[in-house]
Amino acid sequence: MLFDVITGSIKNAVNKIRHKDDIASLKKALNELKKSFLKADVHHKTTKNLVNVIEMETKKNGIGQDSFLKALQNQLTNILTTSGNQGFVFASKPPTTILMTGLQGSGKTTTTGKLAHYLKTRKKKVLIVASDLQRLAAVEQLKQICVQIEVDLYFDDNTSDPIKVALDGQRKAQEELYDVVLIDTAGRLAIDDELMKELSKIKETIKPDEIFYVADSLTGHDATRTASTFKDKIGIDGVILSKYDGDTKGGVAISIADQVGVPLRFIGNGEKMLDLEVFIPDRIVSRLLGAGDIEGLAEKTSAIIDEKKAKEVSKKIRKGEFDFNDFLEQLSMMSKLGSMKSIIGMIPGLSQMTGQLKDMDFENSDEIKRIKALIGSMTLKERKSPSLLNSSRKKRIAKGSGLSDMQINKILKQFKSASKMAKKLSGKGGMKGLSSMMSQLQGGNNAGFNSKIPR
């Protein structure tokens, strides 16, 4: 999962500093850090500078675990905070025009769809323009994506001129009062003069507000090199890292920020359209250090969760009235958050449990399918009053859902336990109980590591 290599190695490095003012242990920690950054695809120049500054800052503030972590946090934040815009910046006069660029296979077209979905959830009217006329399936792929996310697409099957398509699409966006127009451009398997000339012409013609470069994080150092080339040849205003959920190393983000000098704007961290998040340096560093990102999680959920419904459910939980209708609604809401691995690093204390939780799928797991089958075979009265479920009712539900008596009893037992736990956590001191439970799940060592992360 995201940052596994770096987060695990940072913990190992910190643990090497056992005593205060122990220079030998600091050297061991720095060597561990250096090896882990190089292994995680951080550029060798970036690694060298990072380690040198951390050493100086730690010595200056007194050698110890806290000062080492503080120096590491400061330097990582400094590197990732490149001058330029963060997130999505709207033009003073709509529509905001964004040119989406990248190599073929980088995930550019999918990322364009994700960005459109992100903007749509923020109440923006978005138009995608299909100007990638090199790859045969590109326009078709965008058609499918736009149907899925319910966003408008402009394409023209009667021309092979990508500049005309881009210009006509931009005109449509202006005339029909769109807030944002995203122009998907052609990529190549490698950088060539023809590609750069085409992009330069589109840039000159439509005069975009910003140019985003989509980099495939799985390509490691190549992603840094190609981003540098695009910056030099056509100029780019931001990088979106795609496929970051599959990159256990995570070092490419640090390399691009430091070596390319262009701000990272978003990261794609899952296969679903909603698996895209704003790249905010201090929050990413918090996750790198295993301390989670509560603000990011709150923002992600607030765009999806109905606050009024959430309050109603909380009230029902406290009264012990949480029923299967509420449970179904909660499952539906959770599925909108995206893949579990896209949010797990945001939860403090759970970064060490990725092995057990990262592949959980709120829509497609066998367990969720069984729960939905069970609830689907209940009467409306049974859903509202789970206490009605006697043995004869359970047999009828088992027959209707295709589940065994054992599976039915297991799910009902889980539901009962979950309701009790939810009631306990929603009461006074509930968060304290949750914190205690998380500490137990992490184990002593991990809890100690996370508690030292400077705030």
C-alpha positions, 0 to 999 in steps of 0.5 A: 500500500501507499508509503509502506516501504518508507513508513516501515523504514522510518520506524526502523530508523527511529528505533535505532536512536535509543539514547539521547546525544548518541552520535553513533545511533544517529549515524545508524538511523541516517544510514537506514533512512538513506537506504530506505529512500533510495529503495523507495525510488527517491532520487539520489540527489534528493536523498543526499540533501535530505539526509544531510539536512536532517543530520544537521537539524537533529544535532542542533536540537539535541540527538533523540527520537523526537528531534530526529522525527521533527527534522524529518517531518520539517524537511519532507514538508519543505521538499513537497511544498513546491511553489505553485498552486495546490489542488484545483484553482478556478480561473477568474472567468469561467470556464477554467480550461485544463490541458491533460497531458501524459504518456500513453498508458500513464492513466491520463484518460482515467485520471481525466474522468476522476478529476471531472468526478471530483469537480462534479461532487463539488457542484461544478458543471464540467465538460470533457473534450476528447482530443486524443485521436491517436489511440483508437479506444481513447474516445470510446473509453471517455464515452463510457467514463462520462456515462458512468460519472454523468458528466458531459463529453464533447467529441467529433467523429468527423475530424482527425484534427485534435486542435479543432476538437479542442477549440470546438470543445472549448467554445461549447464550454464557453457558450453553454456556461460550463465551469470547467473544461478538461481536454484529454490529449494524445499520448505516446509510448515514449516522448517524441517531437511529433507529440510535443509539436501537437501539444504545443499547437493545442496549447497556443490555440486554446491558451489553457489556464493550466497544464496538468501532467499525469505521471504513472507512479509505478514507473519510478525514476522514469516518471520524474524524467518524463515530467522534467521533459514535459516541463521543459518542452511545453511547460506544466503547472502541476503533476497528478500521480496515477496508480499510487495505490499500487506503489508501495514505495511512494518515493516518486512523489518526493523526487518529482517535487524536488527534482522537477520543481512542479507542485503535485496537485492530486494523487490517484489511489484506487481504481474507482472514479472517486479514488482521487485526492488533493495532494496537500504536503503536510497531510501527506507527510503525516501519513508518511510518518504513520500518523494518518490524515484526519482532515483529509478523511473528514473532507472525503466523507463530508462530500458524500455523507448527508449530515442530517442522516448521520445525526439521525443514525447517531441518535438511533444508535444511542437509543439502541434502535439501529436496524437493518435498514440503517445498516444497508444505508451505511453500507451504501454510504461506505461504498461511495468512499472508494476502496478501503486502501484509499482511506486506510492511510488516513486513519491514525493507527491503522497504517500498520494494519494494511495487510488485513484491511487494504483489500476490503471492498464495501461493494463486492466482498463475499461478506457484504454480498451475504449481508445484502442477500440476508437483508433482502430476504427479510420483511420490512417489519423484520428489518425494522425489528431484528428482535423478531427473528425467531428460528422459523423466520431465520429458516425462511430467510435462509431459504430466500437468501441461499445462505446456511443457518450457520451463515445467518446466525453468524451475520446476526451475531455480528450485527448485534455486536456491531450495534453494541459497540456503536452504542458504546462508542457513541456514549460519553468517553466513546472516543477514549474507548476507540483510542484504547481499542486502536492501541490494542490493535496496533500493539505496544511498539507501533502505538509508541512510534505513532505517539512520537510523531510531532504535531 
